[in-house]
Amino acid sequence: MKSLVDAAKKLHSACSNLKDELEPPLSFTYEPLDYAWQVHEQYLTRYGGLGAKTVLLGMNPGPWGMGQTGVPFGDVSKVTDYLRLEGEVGSPSETHPKRPVHGLDCTRGEVSGTRLWSIIEEIYGDADSAHERLFVVNHCPLLMFDVEARNLTPDKLRGDSAKRLLQVCDEHLREVVTALGAERVVGVGAYARKRAEIALGNLADSKVTIDSIPHPSPASPLANRNGGADWRAEVRSVLH
């Protein structure tokens, strides 16, 4: 879908212009919408026009997910096997030695991405059928680390530049909702829900329902409990 592609290009340009202004503890910033654009664009064009009215909203890329593939929650095996995407992935201009980018050749999985795309497949079936119902987007496209290679989420940033970054990302979410004609945004975790409430509160005549599911992070006790069964049950109760 051209409008989604245009919105993503606009988001990348705005975030790229801001990234060098972001303050410590930020030390390294990766831009998957740059070096993994080929795969990201393929995701948008293949799955963005199938009729989804629910946006599943993540926070920002993880180092072994979208940071490798350019796809939100993009565990490599799910991107290649379930979503059937392919393409060339380059490398950030500057990388932390502990956080290399191997693209679709990366052999390390991302637990959050495996869990999220697996439950999507369980509920909706194949990728085309799933994307007739929902579309997965990250609020912020930047993958960020401190000097020790610890992952930094946008809520950990401070200063005026961080506020401008969030505003740019909020605007992109509004553009995605408008392009899809979305009726519902489901935040993956409390932070994503909060950003959706802030962003869509500024959307004129918005009647979008906002909800959330628990985050599938391996750091989440719920996501790990009973082999993940409790987490999957909660996700099903919201999405199905």
C-alpha positions as CSV (number, residue, x, y, z in Angstrom):
1,M,0.0,0.0,0.0
2,K,1.6,3.2,-1.2
3,S,0.3,5.4,1.7
4,L,1.9,3.1,4.2
5,V,5.2,3.1,2.3
6,D,5.1,6.9,2.1
7,A,4.4,7.2,5.8
8,A,7.3,4.9,6.6
9,K,9.7,6.9,4.5
10,K,8.5,10.1,6.1
11,L,9.0,8.5,9.6
12,H,12.5,7.3,8.7
13,S,13.5,10.7,7.4
14,A,12.3,12.5,10.5
15,C,13.8,10.1,13.0
16,S,17.1,10.1,11.1
17,N,17.3,13.8,11.3
18,L,16.7,13.6,15.1
19,K,18.8,10.7,16.1
20,D,22.1,12.6,16.4
21,E,20.4,15.1,18.8
22,L,19.3,12.3,21.3
23,E,21.0,12.6,24.6
24,P,22.9,10.1,26.8
25,P,22.7,7.4,27.9
26,L,22.1,6.8,24.2
27,S,25.4,5.8,22.5
28,F,24.4,3.7,19.4
29,T,21.4,4.2,17.1
30,Y,20.4,1.7,14.4
31,E,17.9,2.5,11.7
32,P,16.3,-0.6,10.3
33,L,14.1,1.5,8.0
34,D,17.4,2.3,6.3
35,Y,19.6,-0.8,6.2
36,A,16.6,-3.3,6.2
37,W,14.3,-1.2,4.0
38,Q,13.9,-3.8,1.3
39,V,12.3,-6.3,3.7
40,H,10.3,-3.7,5.5
41,E,8.8,-2.3,2.3
42,Q,8.0,-5.8,1.2
43,Y,6.1,-6.3,4.5
44,L,4.1,-3.1,4.0
45,T,3.2,-3.8,0.4
46,R,2.4,-7.5,0.8
47,Y,0.3,-7.3,3.9
48,G,-0.7,-3.6,4.3
49,G,-3.6,-3.7,1.9
50,L,-5.5,-6.9,2.9
51,G,-8.2,-5.1,4.9
52,A,-6.9,-5.2,8.5
53,K,-8.8,-2.9,10.8
54,T,-6.8,-3.6,13.9
55,V,-3.3,-2.2,14.5
56,L,-1.1,-4.2,16.8
57,L,1.4,-1.7,18.2
58,G,4.8,-2.4,19.5
59,M,7.3,-0.1,21.2
60,N,10.5,-0.1,19.1
61,P,12.8,-2.7,17.4
62,G,14.6,-5.4,19.4
63,P,18.2,-6.3,18.5
64,W,17.4,-9.8,17.3
65,G,14.0,-9.0,15.7
66,M,13.3,-5.9,13.7
67,G,17.0,-4.9,14.2
68,Q,17.9,-7.8,12.0
69,T,14.9,-8.1,9.6
70,G,13.2,-4.7,9.4
71,V,9.9,-6.2,10.4
72,P,8.2,-5.5,13.8
73,F,8.8,-8.3,16.2
74,G,10.7,-9.8,13.3
75,D,12.2,-13.0,14.5
76,V,14.1,-14.3,11.5
77,S,12.4,-17.7,11.3
78,K,8.9,-16.1,11.5
79,V,9.9,-13.5,8.9
80,T,11.2,-16.0,6.4
81,D,8.9,-19.0,7.1
82,Y,5.6,-17.5,8.2
83,L,5.6,-14.1,6.5
84,R,7.6,-15.5,3.5
85,L,9.6,-12.3,3.2
86,E,13.1,-12.0,1.7
87,G,15.5,-9.4,0.6
88,E,18.9,-7.8,1.2
89,V,19.7,-6.4,4.6
90,G,22.7,-4.1,5.0
91,S,24.3,-2.8,8.2
92,P,24.1,0.3,10.3
93,S,26.8,2.9,9.7
94,E,28.2,2.2,13.2
95,T,27.6,-0.9,15.2
96,H,28.3,-2.0,18.7
97,P,30.6,-5.1,18.7
98,K,28.1,-6.9,20.9
99,R,25.2,-6.1,18.6
100,P,26.1,-7.1,15.1
101,V,23.5,-7.2,12.3
102,H,23.5,-10.4,10.2
103,G,20.1,-9.8,8.6
104,L,18.1,-12.8,7.5
105,D,21.2,-14.9,8.1
106,C,21.0,-14.2,11.8
107,T,20.8,-17.5,13.7
108,R,19.7,-16.0,17.1
109,G,16.0,-16.0,17.6
110,E,13.9,-13.3,19.3
111,V,11.6,-14.7,22.0
112,S,9.1,-11.8,21.8
113,G,8.8,-12.1,18.1
114,T,8.5,-15.9,18.1
115,R,5.7,-15.7,20.7
116,L,3.8,-12.9,19.1
117,W,3.8,-14.2,15.5
118,S,3.1,-17.8,16.8
119,I,-0.1,-16.7,18.6
120,I,-1.1,-14.7,15.6
121,E,-0.8,-17.8,13.5
122,E,-2.7,-19.9,16.1
123,I,-5.6,-17.5,16.1
124,Y,-5.8,-16.5,12.4
125,G,-4.0,-19.1,10.4
126,D,-1.7,-18.2,7.5
127,A,-0.1,-14.8,7.1
128,D,-2.5,-13.6,4.5
129,S,-5.5,-14.5,6.6
130,A,-4.0,-12.9,9.7
131,H,-3.4,-9.6,7.9
132,E,-7.0,-9.4,6.8
133,R,-7.6,-8.8,10.5
134,L,-4.5,-7.1,11.9
135,F,-1.4,-5.2,11.0
136,V,1.7,-5.0,13.2
137,V,3.6,-1.7,13.6
138,N,6.2,-0.4,15.9
139,H,5.7,3.1,17.4
140,C,9.4,4.1,17.1
141,P,11.6,2.7,14.3
142,L,14.9,3.2,16.1
143,L,16.9,0.5,17.8
144,M,19.0,2.1,20.6
145,F,21.8,1.1,22.9
146,D,23.9,2.5,25.7
147,V,27.6,2.2,25.7
148,E,27.4,-1.3,27.2
149,A,25.0,-2.4,24.5
150,R,22.0,-2.4,26.8
151,N,18.8,-1.9,24.9
152,L,17.2,1.5,25.4
153,T,13.4,1.9,24.9
154,P,12.1,5.4,24.0
155,D,10.7,5.9,27.5
156,K,14.3,5.9,28.8
157,L,15.3,8.9,26.7
158,R,15.3,12.4,28.1
159,G,15.4,16.0,26.8
160,D,13.6,18.0,24.1
161,S,14.9,15.8,21.3
162,A,13.3,12.8,22.9
163,K,10.0,14.6,23.1
164,R,10.2,15.5,19.4
165,L,11.0,11.9,18.6
166,L,7.8,10.8,20.3
167,Q,5.8,13.4,18.5
168,V,7.1,12.3,15.2
169,C,6.3,8.6,16.0
170,D,2.8,9.6,17.2
171,E,2.2,11.4,13.9
172,H,3.2,8.2,12.0
173,L,0.7,6.1,14.1
174,R,-2.0,8.5,13.1
175,E,-1.1,8.2,9.5
176,V,-1.1,4.4,9.7
177,V,-4.5,4.4,11.4
178,T,-5.9,6.7,8.7
179,A,-4.3,4.8,5.8
180,L,-5.8,1.5,7.0
181,G,-9.1,2.9,8.2
182,A,-8.3,1.2,11.4
183,E,-11.0,0.8,14.1
184,R,-8.8,-0.6,16.9
185,V,-5.3,-0.2,18.2
186,V,-4.0,-2.9,20.5
187,G,-0.8,-1.9,22.3
188,V,1.7,-4.7,23.0
189,G,2.3,-3.8,26.6
190,A,1.3,-0.8,28.7
191,Y,3.8,1.7,27.1
192,A,2.4,1.1,23.5
193,R,-1.1,1.5,24.8
194,K,-0.2,4.8,26.4
195,R,1.4,6.1,23.2
196,A,-1.7,5.1,21.3
197,E,-3.9,7.0,23.7
198,I,-1.8,10.1,23.4
199,A,-1.4,10.0,19.6
200,L,-5.0,9.2,18.8
201,G,-6.4,11.6,21.3
202,N,-5.2,14.2,18.8
203,L,-6.9,12.6,15.8
204,A,-10.0,14.5,14.8
205,D,-13.2,12.6,15.0
206,S,-11.4,9.5,16.0
207,K,-13.5,6.6,17.0
208,V,-10.6,4.1,17.3
209,T,-10.9,1.7,20.2
210,I,-7.7,1.3,22.2
211,D,-6.8,-1.8,24.1
212,S,-3.7,-3.8,25.1
213,I,-2.2,-7.2,25.4
214,P,0.6,-8.2,27.8
215,H,4.1,-8.0,26.4
216,P,5.6,-11.3,25.3
217,S,9.0,-10.4,26.6
218,P,11.0,-13.2,28.3
219,A,11.4,-10.7,31.2
220,S,7.7,-10.8,31.8
221,P,6.6,-13.3,34.5
222,L,3.1,-13.7,32.9
223,A,4.6,-14.5,29.5
224,N,6.7,-17.3,31.0
225,R,4.1,-18.7,33.4
226,N,2.7,-22.2,32.7
227,G,4.9,-22.4,29.6
228,G,3.3,-19.3,28.2
229,A,-0.2,-20.7,28.4
230,D,-1.5,-17.9,30.7
231,W,-0.1,-15.2,28.3
232,R,-1.6,-16.9,25.2
233,A,-5.0,-17.1,26.9
234,E,-4.9,-13.4,27.7
235,V,-3.9,-12.5,24.2
236,R,-6.7,-14.7,22.8
237,S,-9.2,-13.0,25.0
238,V,-8.3,-9.6,23.5
239,L,-7.7,-10.5,19.9
240,H,-10.0,-13.3,19.1
